[in-house]
Amino acid sequence: MALARAGRVIARGTQEELTRDLPGELHVTFADPAVPDLRTPTTDPGADLAALLTSGRTPASVDVRRPSLDDLYRSLETTVPESDHAAA
């Protein structure tokens, strides 16, 4: 896979390689309905979940969303210099 900007290839690799350093999302719902759901960006969901479990809260469900190609494109869009936007 290759990503291009302004007609030039700016990155090559597999989806895993290209999204490796982008955060996904950890979404936890709790057994106690009085405790609000938790949604947090994470690059290490296992460690974040382990830290949450040591806090004593009991999760009812856990969902981990890995970074997608959409996340990659959005991250590239936020790093484009203004001069590139004007040329587009």
Buried (B, 14 or more C-beta within 10 A) or exposed (E): EEBEBEEEEEEEEEEEEBBEEBBBBBBBBBEEEEBEEBEEEBEEBEEBBEEBEEEEEEBEEBEBBEBEEEBBEEBBEEEEEEEEEEEE
